């Protein structure tokens, strides 16, 4: 078999930077907390960028969030 010699050249791919959402540093109303699921774990997250430890108990994650907003 002979190699393909009539194939057109392809321009190299250019990397495209990923767009990441910008988090607000501090909302006007203070800290806004919620919980996020990551597999079988739940963790507390805040609008200021704070995240609590991963917990198997949603109730413990909610308590972490309330401790963050009060302390």
CHARMM-style PDB file with segment names, atoms N, HN, CA, C and O in Angstrom:
ATOM      1  N   UNK     1       0.831  -1.175   0.000  1.00  0.00      PROA
ATOM      2  CA  UNK     1       0.000   0.000   0.000  1.00  0.00      PROA
ATOM      3  C   UNK     1       0.879   1.243   0.000  1.00  0.00      PROA
ATOM      4  O   UNK     1       1.941   1.284   0.622  1.00  0.00      PROA
ATOM      5  N   UNK     2       0.410   2.235  -0.704  1.00  0.00      PROA
ATOM      6  HN  UNK     2      -0.452   2.203  -1.210  1.00  0.00      PROA
ATOM      7  CA  UNK     2       1.131   3.504  -0.757  1.00  0.00      PROA
ATOM      8  C   UNK     2       0.489   4.497   0.214  1.00  0.00      PROA
ATOM      9  O   UNK     2      -0.726   4.466   0.413  1.00  0.00      PROA
ATOM     10  N   UNK     3       1.293   5.381   0.822  1.00  0.00      PROA
ATOM     11  HN  UNK     3       2.279   5.406   0.660  1.00  0.00      PROA
ATOM     12  CA  UNK     3       0.717   6.377   1.729  1.00  0.00      PROA
ATOM     13  C   UNK     3      -0.097   7.399   0.957  1.00  0.00      PROA
ATOM     14  O   UNK     3       0.132   7.626  -0.231  1.00  0.00      PROA
ATOM     15  N   UNK     4      -1.039   8.006   1.637  1.00  0.00      PROA
ATOM     16  HN  UNK     4      -1.225   7.822   2.602  1.00  0.00      PROA
ATOM     17  CA  UNK     4      -1.865   9.047   1.007  1.00  0.00      PROA
ATOM     18  C   UNK     4      -1.036  10.310   0.852  1.00  0.00      PROA
ATOM     19  O   UNK     4      -0.589  10.889   1.842  1.00  0.00      PROA
ATOM     20  N   UNK     5      -0.835  10.726  -0.352  1.00  0.00      PROA
ATOM     21  HN  UNK     5      -1.198  10.256  -1.156  1.00  0.00      PROA
ATOM     22  CA  UNK     5      -0.028  11.922  -0.593  1.00  0.00      PROA
ATOM     23  C   UNK     5      -0.881  13.108  -1.014  1.00  0.00      PROA
ATOM     24  O   UNK     5      -0.382  14.233  -1.056  1.00  0.00      PROA
ATOM     25  N   UNK     6      -2.146  12.891  -1.326  1.00  0.00      PROA
ATOM     26  HN  UNK     6      -2.552  11.978  -1.292  1.00  0.00      PROA
ATOM     27  CA  UNK     6      -3.006  13.967  -1.788  1.00  0.00      PROA
ATOM     28  C   UNK     6      -3.910  14.521  -0.691  1.00  0.00      PROA
ATOM     29  O   UNK     6      -4.834  15.284  -0.975  1.00  0.00      PROA
ATOM     30  N   UNK     7      -3.651  14.145   0.555  1.00  0.00      PROA
ATOM     31  HN  UNK     7      -2.901  13.525   0.786  1.00  0.00      PROA
ATOM     32  CA  UNK     7      -4.500  14.623   1.650  1.00  0.00      PROA
ATOM     33  C   UNK     7      -4.212  16.100   1.923  1.00  0.00      PROA
ATOM     34  O   UNK     7      -3.050  16.508   1.925  1.00  0.00      PROA
ATOM     35  N   UNK     8      -5.257  16.910   2.153  1.00  0.00      PROA
ATOM     36  HN  UNK     8      -6.201  16.579   2.152  1.00  0.00      PROA
ATOM     37  CA  UNK     8      -5.029  18.335   2.443  1.00  0.00      PROA
ATOM     38  C   UNK     8      -4.452  18.505   3.851  1.00  0.00      PROA
ATOM     39  O   UNK     8      -4.707  17.696   4.744  1.00  0.00      PROA
ATOM     40  N   UNK     9      -3.678  19.564   4.026  1.00  0.00      PROA
ATOM     41  HN  UNK     9      -3.472  20.221   3.301  1.00  0.00      PROA
ATOM     42  CA  UNK     9      -3.122  19.866   5.342  1.00  0.00      PROA
ATOM     43  C   UNK     9      -4.201  20.461   6.235  1.00  0.00      PROA
ATOM     44  O   UNK     9      -5.072  21.197   5.773  1.00  0.00      PROA
ATOM     45  N   UNK    10      -4.133  20.138   7.492  1.00  0.00      PROA
ATOM     46  HN  UNK    10      -3.425  19.539   7.868  1.00  0.00      PROA
ATOM     47  CA  UNK    10      -5.098  20.637   8.471  1.00  0.00      PROA
ATOM     48  C   UNK    10      -4.375  21.624   9.378  1.00  0.00      PROA
ATOM     49  O   UNK    10      -3.261  21.369   9.834  1.00  0.00      PROA
ATOM     50  N   UNK    11      -5.026  22.754   9.631  1.00  0.00      PROA
ATOM     51  HN  UNK    11      -5.931  22.961   9.260  1.00  0.00      PROA
ATOM     52  CA  UNK    11      -4.410  23.746  10.513  1.00  0.00      PROA
ATOM     53  C   UNK    11      -4.389  23.212  11.939  1.00  0.00      PROA
ATOM     54  O   UNK    11      -5.307  22.496  12.337  1.00  0.00      PROA
ATOM     55  N   UNK    12      -3.365  23.543  12.713  1.00  0.00      PROA
ATOM     56  HN  UNK    12      -2.619  24.125  12.389  1.00  0.00      PROA
ATOM     57  CA  UNK    12      -3.307  23.047  14.090  1.00  0.00      PROA
ATOM     58  C   UNK    12      -4.411  23.652  14.949  1.00  0.00      PROA
ATOM     59  O   UNK    12      -4.864  24.769  14.698  1.00  0.00      PROA
ATOM     60  N   UNK    13      -4.842  22.902  15.967  1.00  0.00      PROA
ATOM     61  HN  UNK    13      -4.474  21.995  16.170  1.00  0.00      PROA
ATOM     62  CA  UNK    13      -5.892  23.376  16.867  1.00  0.00      PROA
ATOM     63  C   UNK    13      -5.330  24.417  17.823  1.00  0.00      PROA
ATOM     64  O   UNK    13      -4.197  24.307  18.290  1.00  0.00      PROA
ATOM     65  N   UNK    14      -6.130  25.414  18.101  1.00  0.00      PROA
ATOM     66  HN  UNK    14      -7.051  25.503  17.721  1.00  0.00      PROA
ATOM     67  CA  UNK    14      -5.736  26.478  19.017  1.00  0.00      PROA
ATOM     68  C   UNK    14      -6.466  26.241  20.338  1.00  0.00      PROA
ATOM     69  O   UNK    14      -7.684  26.061  20.334  1.00  0.00      PROA
ATOM     70  N   UNK    15      -5.748  26.237  21.476  1.00  0.00      PROA
ATOM     71  HN  UNK    15      -4.759  26.384  21.478  1.00  0.00      PROA
ATOM     72  CA  UNK    15      -6.443  26.030  22.752  1.00  0.00      PROA
ATOM     73  C   UNK    15      -7.359  27.201  23.075  1.00  0.00      PROA
ATOM     74  O   UNK    15      -7.011  28.360  22.847  1.00  0.00      PROA
ATOM     75  N   UNK    16      -8.530  26.885  23.606  1.00  0.00      PROA
ATOM     76  HN  UNK    16      -8.812  25.943  23.791  1.00  0.00      PROA
ATOM     77  CA  UNK    16      -9.519  27.889  23.967  1.00  0.00      PROA
ATOM     78  C   UNK    16      -9.600  27.940  25.489  1.00  0.00      PROA
ATOM     79  O   UNK    16      -9.824  26.907  26.120  1.00  0.00      PROA
ATOM     80  N   UNK    17      -9.424  29.116  26.098  1.00  0.00      PROA
ATOM     81  HN  UNK    17      -9.242  29.955  25.586  1.00  0.00      PROA
ATOM     82  CA  UNK    17      -9.518  29.187  27.562  1.00  0.00      PROA
ATOM     83  C   UNK    17     -10.947  28.911  28.027  1.00  0.00      PROA
ATOM     84  O   UNK    17     -11.909  29.316  27.374  1.00  0.00      PROA
ATOM     85  N   UNK    18     -11.079  28.217  29.163  1.00  0.00      PROA
ATOM     86  HN  UNK    18     -10.298  27.887  29.693  1.00  0.00      PROA
ATOM     87  CA  UNK    18     -12.389  27.908  29.711  1.00  0.00      PROA
ATOM     88  C   UNK    18     -12.973  29.127  30.405  1.00  0.00      PROA
ATOM     89  O   UNK    18     -12.264  29.869  31.085  1.00  0.00      PROA
ATOM     90  N   UNK    19     -14.264  29.323  30.228  1.00  0.00      PROA
ATOM     91  HN  UNK    19     -14.840  28.720  29.676  1.00  0.00      PROA
ATOM     92  CA  UNK    19     -14.963  30.410  30.899  1.00  0.00      PROA
ATOM     93  C   UNK    19     -15.420  29.910  32.263  1.00  0.00      PROA
ATOM     94  O   UNK    19     -16.134  28.911  32.343  1.00  0.00      PROA
ATOM     95  N   UNK    20     -15.023  30.584  33.333  1.00  0.00      PROA
ATOM     96  HN  UNK    20     -14.442  31.396  33.268  1.00  0.00      PROA
ATOM     97  CA  UNK    20     -15.437  30.204  34.676  1.00  0.00      PROA
ATOM     98  C   UNK    20     -16.337  31.297  35.235  1.00  0.00      PROA
ATOM     99  O   UNK    20     -16.067  32.485  35.061  1.00  0.00      PROA
ATOM    100  N   UNK    21     -17.407  30.888  35.907  1.00  0.00      PROA
ATOM    101  HN  UNK    21     -17.627  29.923  36.048  1.00  0.00      PROA
ATOM    102  CA  UNK    21     -18.290  31.916  36.477  1.00  0.00      PROA
ATOM    103  C   UNK    21     -17.583  32.691  37.575  1.00  0.00      PROA
ATOM    104  O   UNK    21     -16.821  32.124  38.359  1.00  0.00      PROA
ATOM    105  N   UNK    22     -17.839  33.981  37.624  1.00  0.00      PROA
ATOM    106  HN  UNK    22     -18.459  34.441  36.988  1.00  0.00      PROA
ATOM    107  CA  UNK    22     -17.247  34.836  38.637  1.00  0.00      PROA
ATOM    108  C   UNK    22     -18.135  34.830  39.876  1.00  0.00      PROA
ATOM    109  O   UNK    22     -19.338  35.077  39.784  1.00  0.00      PROA
ATOM    110  N   UNK    23     -17.542  34.549  41.032  1.00  0.00      PROA
ATOM    111  HN  UNK    23     -16.565  34.349  41.106  1.00  0.00      PROA
ATOM    112  CA  UNK    23     -18.285  34.584  42.281  1.00  0.00      PROA
ATOM    113  C   UNK    23     -18.264  36.001  42.839  1.00  0.00      PROA
ATOM    114  O   UNK    23     -17.265  36.712  42.724  1.00  0.00      PROA
ATOM    115  N   UNK    24     -19.360  36.396  43.435  1.00  0.00      PROA
ATOM    116  HN  UNK    24     -20.172  35.819  43.528  1.00  0.00      PROA
ATOM    117  CA  UNK    24     -19.393  37.695  44.079  1.00  0.00      PROA
ATOM    118  C   UNK    24     -18.575  37.607  45.353  1.00  0.00      PROA
ATOM    119  O   UNK    24     -18.690  36.635  46.101  1.00  0.00      PROA
ATOM    120  N   UNK    25     -17.751  38.612  45.606  1.00  0.00      PROA
ATOM    121  HN  UNK    25     -17.659  39.401  44.999  1.00  0.00      PROA
ATOM    122  CA  UNK    25     -16.901  38.566  46.785  1.00  0.00      PROA
ATOM    123  C   UNK    25     -17.710  38.756  48.067  1.00  0.00      PROA
ATOM    124  O   UNK    25     -17.450  38.070  49.055  1.00  0.00      PROA
ATOM    125  N   UNK    26     -18.663  39.649  48.077  1.00  0.00      PROA
ATOM    126  HN  UNK    26     -18.874  40.206  47.274  1.00  0.00      PROA
ATOM    127  CA  UNK    26     -19.483  39.893  49.259  1.00  0.00      PROA
ATOM    128  C   UNK    26     -20.829  40.452  48.817  1.00  0.00      PROA
ATOM    129  O   UNK    26     -20.889  41.578  48.322  1.00  0.00      PROA
ATOM    130  N   UNK    27     -21.914  39.693  48.983  1.00  0.00      PROA
ATOM    131  HN  UNK    27     -21.866  38.778  49.384  1.00  0.00      PROA
ATOM    132  CA  UNK    27     -23.216  40.225  48.596  1.00  0.00      PROA
ATOM    133  C   UNK    27     -23.658  41.331  49.554  1.00  0.00      PROA
ATOM    134  O   UNK    27     -23.172  41.420  50.682  1.00  0.00      PROA
ATOM    135  N   UNK    28     -24.571  42.158  49.098  1.00  0.00      PROA
ATOM    136  HN  UNK    28     -24.966  42.086  48.182  1.00  0.00      PROA
ATOM    137  CA  UNK    28     -25.022  43.286  49.905  1.00  0.00      PROA
ATOM    138  C   UNK    28     -25.755  42.822  51.163  1.00  0.00      PROA
ATOM    139  O   UNK    28     -25.691  43.499  52.189  1.00  0.00      PROA
ATOM    140  N   UNK    29     -26.441  41.701  51.107  1.00  0.00      PROA
ATOM    141  HN  UNK    29     -26.493  41.152  50.273  1.00  0.00      PROA
ATOM    142  CA  UNK    29     -27.235  41.227  52.234  1.00  0.00      PROA
ATOM    143  C   UNK    29     -26.410  40.406  53.216  1.00  0.00      PROA
ATOM    144  O   UNK    29     -26.971  39.929  54.203  1.00  0.00      PROA
ATOM    145  N   UNK    30     -25.122  40.215  53.006  1.00  0.00      PROA
ATOM    146  HN  UNK    30     -24.666  40.602  52.205  1.00  0.00      PROA
ATOM    147  CA  UNK    30     -24.299  39.406  53.899  1.00  0.00      PROA
ATOM    148  C   UNK    30     -24.006  38.048  53.294  1.00  0.00      PROA
ATOM    149  O   UNK    30     -24.033  37.876  52.075  1.00  0.00      PROA
ATOM    150  N   UNK    31     -23.728  37.095  54.151  1.00  0.00      PROA
ATOM    151  HN  UNK    31     -23.706  37.235  55.141  1.00  0.00      PROA
ATOM    152  CA  UNK    31     -23.394  35.749  53.690  1.00  0.00      PROA
ATOM    153  C   UNK    31     -24.663  34.984  53.337  1.00  0.00      PROA
ATOM    154  O   UNK    31     -25.622  34.955  54.108  1.00  0.00      PROA
ATOM    155  N   UNK    32     -24.652  34.372  52.171  1.00  0.00      PROA
ATOM    156  HN  UNK    32     -23.873  34.395  51.545  1.00  0.00      PROA
ATOM    157  CA  UNK    32     -25.765  33.528  51.737  1.00  0.00      PROA
ATOM    158  C   UNK    32     -25.228  32.106  51.640  1.00  0.00      PROA
ATOM    159  O   UNK    32     -24.378  31.814  50.799  1.00  0.00      PROA
ATOM    160  N   UNK    33     -25.726  31.220  52.501  1.00  0.00      PROA
ATOM    161  HN  UNK    33     -26.417  31.456  53.184  1.00  0.00      PROA
ATOM    162  CA  UNK    33     -25.224  29.848  52.543  1.00  0.00      PROA
ATOM    163  C   UNK    33     -26.236  28.884  51.956  1.00  0.00      PROA
ATOM    164  O   UNK    33     -27.438  29.145  51.937  1.00  0.00      PROA
ATOM    165  N   UNK    34     -25.720  27.767  51.481  1.00  0.00      PROA
ATOM    166  HN  UNK    34     -24.743  27.555  51.497  1.00  0.00      PROA
ATOM    167  CA  UNK    34     -26.551  26.675  50.980  1.00  0.00      PROA
ATOM    168  C   UNK    34     -25.742  25.396  51.119  1.00  0.00      PROA
ATOM    169  O   UNK    34     -24.611  25.416  51.604  1.00  0.00      PROA
ATOM    170  N   UNK    35     -26.321  24.294  50.694  1.00  0.00      PROA
ATOM    171  HN  UNK    35     -27.240  24.278  50.300  1.00  0.00      PROA
ATOM    172  CA  UNK    35     -25.597  23.026  50.714  1.00  0.00      PROA
ATOM    173  C   UNK    35     -25.438  22.532  49.287  1.00  0.00      PROA
ATOM    174  O   UNK    35     -26.266  22.814  48.421  1.00  0.00      PROA
ATOM    175  N   UNK    36     -24.367  21.794  49.056  1.00  0.00      PROA
ATOM    176  HN  UNK    36     -23.694  21.564  49.759  1.00  0.00      PROA
ATOM    177  CA  UNK    36     -24.095  21.240  47.729  1.00  0.00      PROA
ATOM    178  C   UNK    36     -23.829  19.754  47.881  1.00  0.00      PROA
ATOM    179  O   UNK    36     -23.202  19.323  48.849  1.00  0.00      PROA
ATOM    180  N   UNK    37     -24.300  18.981  46.935  1.00  0.00      PROA
ATOM    181  HN  UNK    37     -24.809  19.330  46.148  1.00  0.00      PROA
ATOM    182  CA  UNK    37     -24.109  17.531  46.934  1.00  0.00      PROA
ATOM    183  C   UNK    37     -22.913  17.188  46.065  1.00  0.00      PROA
ATOM    184  O   UNK    37     -22.801  17.673  44.939  1.00  0.00      PROA
ATOM    185  N   UNK    38     -22.020  16.355  46.580  1.00  0.00      PROA
ATOM    186  HN  UNK    38     -22.112  15.961  47.495  1.00  0.00      PROA
ATOM    187  CA  UNK    38     -20.886  15.840  45.806  1.00  0.00      PROA
ATOM    188  C   UNK    38     -20.840  14.340  46.032  1.00  0.00      PROA
ATOM    189  O   UNK    38     -20.237  13.861  46.992  1.00  0.00      PROA
ATOM    190  N   UNK    39     -21.478  13.611  45.145  1.00  0.00      PROA
ATOM    191  HN  UNK    39     -21.968  13.999  44.364  1.00  0.00      PROA
ATOM    192  CA  UNK    39     -21.566  12.163  45.320  1.00  0.00      PROA
ATOM    193  C   UNK    39     -22.412  11.844  46.538  1.00  0.00      PROA
ATOM    194  O   UNK    39     -23.545  12.314  46.646  1.00  0.00      PROA
ATOM    195  N   UNK    40     -21.876  11.047  47.461  1.00  0.00      PROA
ATOM    196  HN  UNK    40     -20.956  10.665  47.373  1.00  0.00      PROA
ATOM    197  CA  UNK    40     -22.627  10.706  48.672  1.00  0.00      PROA
ATOM    198  C   UNK    40     -22.337  11.685  49.805  1.00  0.00      PROA
ATOM    199  O   UNK    40     -22.757  11.453  50.939  1.00  0.00      PROA
ATOM    200  N   UNK    41     -21.635  12.764  49.522  1.00  0.00      PROA
ATOM    201  HN  UNK    41     -21.294  12.953  48.601  1.00  0.00      PROA
ATOM    202  CA  UNK    41     -21.293  13.750  50.543  1.00  0.00      PROA
ATOM    203  C   UNK    41     -22.060  15.039  50.320  1.00  0.00      PROA
ATOM    204  O   UNK    41     -22.475  15.347  49.203  1.00  0.00      PROA
ATOM    205  N   UNK    42     -22.242  15.788  51.397  1.00  0.00      PROA
ATOM    206  HN  UNK    42     -21.904  15.538  52.304  1.00  0.00      PROA
ATOM    207  CA  UNK    42     -22.903  17.086  51.364  1.00  0.00      PROA
ATOM    208  C   UNK    42     -21.972  18.074  52.044  1.00  0.00      PROA
ATOM    209  O   UNK    42     -21.347  17.749  53.054  1.00  0.00      PROA
ATOM    210  N   UNK    43     -21.878  19.278  51.496  1.00  0.00      PROA
ATOM    211  HN  UNK    43     -22.385  19.541  50.676  1.00  0.00      PROA
ATOM    212  CA  UNK    43     -21.048  20.281  52.141  1.00  0.00      PROA
ATOM    213  C   UNK    43     -21.725  21.635  52.077  1.00  0.00      PROA
ATOM    214  O   UNK    43     -22.507  21.921  51.170  1.00  0.00      PROA
ATOM    215  N   UNK    44     -21.407  22.465  53.066  1.00  0.00      PROA
ATOM    216  HN  UNK    44     -20.772  22.233  53.803  1.00  0.00      PROA
ATOM    217  CA  UNK    44     -21.961  23.812  53.117  1.00  0.00      PROA
ATOM    218  C   UNK    44     -21.101  24.736  52.271  1.00  0.00      PROA
ATOM    219  O   UNK    44     -19.874  24.653  52.307  1.00  0.00      PROA
ATOM    220  N   UNK    45     -21.740  25.617  51.510  1.00  0.00      PROA
ATOM    221  HN  UNK    45     -22.738  25.685  51.481  1.00  0.00      PROA
ATOM    222  CA  UNK    45     -21.031  26.606  50.698  1.00  0.00      PROA
ATOM    223  C   UNK    45     -21.633  27.973  50.982  1.00  0.00      PROA
ATOM    224  O   UNK    45     -22.809  28.093  51.327  1.00  0.00      PROA
ATOM    225  N   UNK    46     -20.800  29.006  50.831  1.00  0.00      PROA
ATOM    226  HN  UNK    46     -19.845  28.908  50.551  1.00  0.00      PROA
ATOM    227  CA  UNK    46     -21.238  30.376  51.092  1.00  0.00      PROA
ATOM    228  C   UNK    46     -20.907  31.245  49.884  1.00  0.00      PROA
ATOM    229  O   UNK    46     -20.009  30.930  49.102  1.00  0.00      PROA
ATOM    230  N   UNK    47     -21.637  32.330  49.747  1.00  0.00      PROA
ATOM    231  HN  UNK    47     -22.366  32.586  50.381  1.00  0.00      PROA
ATOM    232  CA  UNK    47     -21.403  33.249  48.629  1.00  0.00      PROA
ATOM    233  C   UNK    47     -20.064  33.969  48.749  1.00  0.00      PROA
ATOM    234  O   UNK    47     -19.593  34.540  47.765  1.00  0.00      PROA
ATOM    235  N   UNK    48     -19.431  33.958  49.939  1.00  0.00      PROA
ATOM    236  HN  UNK    48     -19.814  33.493  50.737  1.00  0.00      PROA
ATOM    237  CA  UNK    48     -18.127  34.606  50.100  1.00  0.00      PROA
ATOM    238  C   UNK    48     -16.980  33.709  49.636  1.00  0.00      PROA
ATOM    239  O   UNK    48     -15.828  34.144  49.613  1.00  0.00      PROA
ATOM    240  N   UNK    49     -17.284  32.457  49.264  1.00  0.00      PROA
ATOM    241  HN  UNK    49     -18.219  32.104  49.282  1.00  0.00      PROA
ATOM    242  CA  UNK    49     -16.252  31.545  48.793  1.00  0.00      PROA
ATOM    243  C   UNK    49     -15.889  30.467  49.798  1.00  0.00      PROA
ATOM    244  O   UNK    49     -15.146  29.545  49.462  1.00  0.00      PROA
ATOM    245  N   UNK    50     -16.390  30.557  51.013  1.00  0.00      PROA
ATOM    246  HN  UNK    50     -16.993  31.306  51.286  1.00  0.00      PROA
ATOM    247  CA  UNK    50     -16.117  29.570  52.059  1.00  0.00      PROA
ATOM    248  C   UNK    50     -16.835  28.261  51.747  1.00  0.00      PROA
ATOM    249  O   UNK    50     -17.966  28.271  51.262  1.00  0.00      PROA
ATOM    250  N   UNK    51     -16.185  27.145  52.023  1.00  0.00      PROA
ATOM    251  HN  UNK    51     -15.266  27.137  52.417  1.00  0.00      PROA
ATOM    252  CA  UNK    51     -16.828  25.835  51.941  1.00  0.00      PROA
ATOM    253  C   UNK    51     -16.508  25.066  53.206  1.00  0.00      PROA
ATOM    254  O   UNK    51     -15.389  25.117  53.715  1.00  0.00      PROA
ATOM    255  N   UNK    52     -17.483  24.368  53.695  1.00  0.00      PROA
ATOM    256  HN  UNK    52     -18.392  24.327  53.281  1.00  0.00      PROA
ATOM    257  CA  UNK    52     -17.308  23.551  54.888  1.00  0.00      PROA
ATOM    258  C   UNK    52     -16.771  22.177  54.514  1.00  0.00      PROA
ATOM    259  O   UNK    52     -16.624  21.856  53.335  1.00  0.00      PROA
ATOM    260  N   UNK    53     -16.482  21.373  55.525  1.00  0.00      PROA
ATOM    261  HN  UNK    53     -16.601  21.634  56.483  1.00  0.00      PROA
ATOM    262  CA  UNK    53     -15.996  20.024  55.250  1.00  0.00      PROA
ATOM    263  C   UNK    53     -17.104  19.147  54.670  1.00  0.00      PROA
ATOM    264  O   UNK    53     -18.290  19.376  54.911  1.00  0.00      PROA
ATOM    265  N   UNK    54     -16.696  18.149  53.909  1.00  0.00      PROA
ATOM    266  HN  UNK    54     -15.733  17.963  53.713  1.00  0.00      PROA
ATOM    267  CA  UNK    54     -17.665  17.216  53.326  1.00  0.00      PROA
ATOM    268  C   UNK    54     -18.229  16.334  54.434  1.00  0.00      PROA
ATOM    269  O   UNK    54     -17.485  15.779  55.243  1.00  0.00      PROA
ATOM    270  N   UNK    55     -19.528  16.216  54.457  1.00  0.00      PROA
ATOM    271  HN  UNK    55     -20.133  16.667  53.800  1.00  0.00      PROA
ATOM    272  CA  UNK    55     -20.224  15.436  55.484  1.00  0.00      PROA
ATOM    273  C   UNK    55     -21.155  14.436  54.818  1.00  0.00      PROA
ATOM    274  O   UNK    55     -21.661  14.681  53.723  1.00  0.00      PROA
ATOM    275  N   UNK    56     -21.374  13.320  55.475  1.00  0.00      PROA
ATOM    276  HN  UNK    56     -20.963  13.121  56.364  1.00  0.00      PROA
ATOM    277  CA  UNK    56     -22.388  12.384  54.994  1.00  0.00      PROA
ATOM    278  C   UNK    56     -23.775  12.809  55.459  1.00  0.00      PROA
ATOM    279  O   UNK    56     -24.780  12.417  54.866  1.00  0.00      PROA
ATOM    280  N   UNK    57     -23.828  13.606  56.514  1.00  0.00      PROA
ATOM    281  HN  UNK    57     -23.011  13.925  56.995  1.00  0.00      PROA
ATOM    282  CA  UNK    57     -25.091  14.066  57.073  1.00  0.00      PROA
ATOM    283  C   UNK    57     -25.409  15.469  56.563  1.00  0.00      PROA
ATOM    284  O   UNK    57     -24.610  16.391  56.726  1.00  0.00      PROA
ATOM    285  N   UNK    58     -26.573  15.626  55.946  1.00  0.00      PROA
ATOM    286  HN  UNK    58     -27.223  14.877  55.813  1.00  0.00      PROA
ATOM    287  CA  UNK    58     -26.991  16.950  55.480  1.00  0.00      PROA
ATOM    288  C   UNK    58     -27.216  17.890  56.652  1.00  0.00      PROA
ATOM    289  O   UNK    58     -26.941  19.086  56.558  1.00  0.00      PROA
ATOM    290  N   UNK    59     -27.718  17.346  57.762  1.00  0.00      PROA
ATOM    291  HN  UNK    59     -27.942  16.374  57.838  1.00  0.00      PROA
ATOM    292  CA  UNK    59     -27.972  18.161  58.941  1.00  0.00      PROA
ATOM    293  C   UNK    59     -26.675  18.768  59.484  1.00  0.00      PROA
ATOM    294  O   UNK    59     -26.660  19.937  59.872  1.00  0.00      PROA
ATOM    295  N   UNK    60     -25.593  17.994  59.516  1.00  0.00      PROA
ATOM    296  HN  UNK    60     -25.605  17.045  59.201  1.00  0.00      PROA
ATOM    297  CA  UNK    60     -24.310  18.525  59.967  1.00  0.00      PROA
ATOM    298  C   UNK    60     -23.790  19.603  59.020  1.00  0.00      PROA
ATOM    299  O   UNK    60     -23.198  20.583  59.471  1.00  0.00      PROA
ATOM    300  N   UNK    61     -24.002  19.437  57.717  1.00  0.00      PROA
ATOM    301  HN  UNK    61     -24.483  18.641  57.351  1.00  0.00      PROA
ATOM    302  CA  UNK    61     -23.584  20.457  56.753  1.00  0.00      PROA
ATOM    303  C   UNK    61     -24.366  21.748  56.968  1.00  0.00      PROA
ATOM    304  O   UNK    61     -23.805  22.838  56.860  1.00  0.00      PROA
ATOM    305  N   UNK    62     -25.671  21.632  57.274  1.00  0.00      PROA
ATOM    306  HN  UNK    62     -26.127  20.746  57.361  1.00  0.00      PROA
ATOM    307  CA  UNK    62     -26.477  22.822  57.559  1.00  0.00      PROA
ATOM    308  C   UNK    62     -25.999  23.516  58.834  1.00  0.00      PROA
ATOM    309  O   UNK    62     -25.977  24.744  58.908  1.00  0.00      PROA
ATOM    310  N   UNK    63     -25.615  22.717  59.842  1.00  0.00      PROA
ATOM    311  HN  UNK    63     -25.633  21.719  59.781  1.00  0.00      PROA
ATOM    312  CA  UNK    63     -25.089  23.299  61.078  1.00  0.00      PROA
ATOM    313  C   UNK    63     -23.765  24.012  60.822  1.00  0.00      PROA
ATOM    314  O   UNK    63     -23.506  25.062  61.411  1.00  0.00      PROA
ATOM    315  N   UNK    64     -22.922  23.455  59.949  1.00  0.00      PROA
ATOM    316  HN  UNK    64     -23.132  22.603  59.470  1.00  0.00      PROA
ATOM    317  CA  UNK    64     -21.675  24.131  59.575  1.00  0.00      PROA
ATOM    318  C   UNK    64     -21.970  25.491  58.944  1.00  0.00      PROA
ATOM    319  O   UNK    64     -21.292  26.477  59.232  1.00  0.00      PROA
ATOM    320  N   UNK    65     -22.984  25.534  58.083  1.00  0.00      PROA
ATOM    321  HN  UNK    65     -23.534  24.733  57.849  1.00  0.00      PROA
ATOM    322  CA  UNK    65     -23.343  26.784  57.417  1.00  0.00      PROA
ATOM    323  C   UNK    65     -23.867  27.807  58.430  1.00  0.00      PROA
ATOM    324  O   UNK    65     -23.537  28.989  58.340  1.00  0.00      PROA
ATOM    325  N   UNK    66     -24.670  27.364  59.383  1.00  0.00      PROA
ATOM    326  HN  UNK    66     -24.938  26.404  59.456  1.00  0.00      PROA
ATOM    327  CA  UNK    66     -25.208  28.313  60.371  1.00  0.00      PROA
ATOM    328  C   UNK    66     -24.077  28.815  61.287  1.00  0.00      PROA
ATOM    329  O   UNK    66     -24.085  29.981  61.681  1.00  0.00      PROA
ATOM    330  N   UNK    67     -23.109  27.955  61.630  1.00  0.00      PROA
ATOM    331  HN  UNK    67     -23.102  27.008  61.310  1.00  0.00      PROA
ATOM    332  CA  UNK    67     -21.977  28.393  62.432  1.00  0.00      PROA
ATOM    333  C   UNK    67     -21.135  29.427  61.668  1.00  0.00      PROA
ATOM    334  O   UNK    67     -20.603  30.364  62.263  1.00  0.00      PROA
ATOM    335  N   UNK    68     -21.022  29.249  60.362  1.00  0.00      PROA
ATOM    336  HN  UNK    68     -21.454  28.488  59.878  1.00  0.00      PROA
ATOM    337  CA  UNK    68     -20.245  30.197  59.551  1.00  0.00      PROA
ATOM    338  C   UNK    68     -20.904  31.579  59.552  1.00  0.00      PROA
ATOM    339  O   UNK    68     -20.217  32.594  59.669  1.00  0.00      PROA
ATOM    340  N   UNK    69     -22.214  31.621  59.424  1.00  0.00      PROA
ATOM    341  HN  UNK    69     -22.773  30.797  59.329  1.00  0.00      PROA
ATOM    342  CA  UNK    69     -22.890  32.915  59.342  1.00  0.00      PROA
ATOM    343  C   UNK    69     -22.961  33.606  60.689  1.00  0.00      PROA
ATOM    344  O   UNK    69     -22.985  34.835  60.743  1.00  0.00      PROA
ATOM    345  N   UNK    70     -22.995  32.845  61.790  1.00  0.00      PROA
ATOM    346  HN  UNK    70     -22.975  31.846  61.746  1.00  0.00      PROA
ATOM    347  CA  UNK    70     -23.066  33.482  63.110  1.00  0.00      PROA
ATOM    348  C   UNK    70     -21.689  33.802  63.670  1.00  0.00      PROA
ATOM    349  O   UNK    70     -21.556  34.701  64.500  1.00  0.00      PROA
ATOM    350  N   UNK    71     -20.662  33.082  63.231  1.00  0.00      PROA
ATOM    351  HN  UNK    71     -20.770  32.352  62.556  1.00  0.00      PROA
ATOM    352  CA  UNK    71     -19.334  33.289  63.813  1.00  0.00      PROA
ATOM    353  C   UNK    71     -18.438  33.934  62.890  1.00  0.00      PROA
ATOM    354  OT1 UNK    71     -17.280  34.181  63.224  1.00  0.00      PROA
TER     355      UNK     71
END
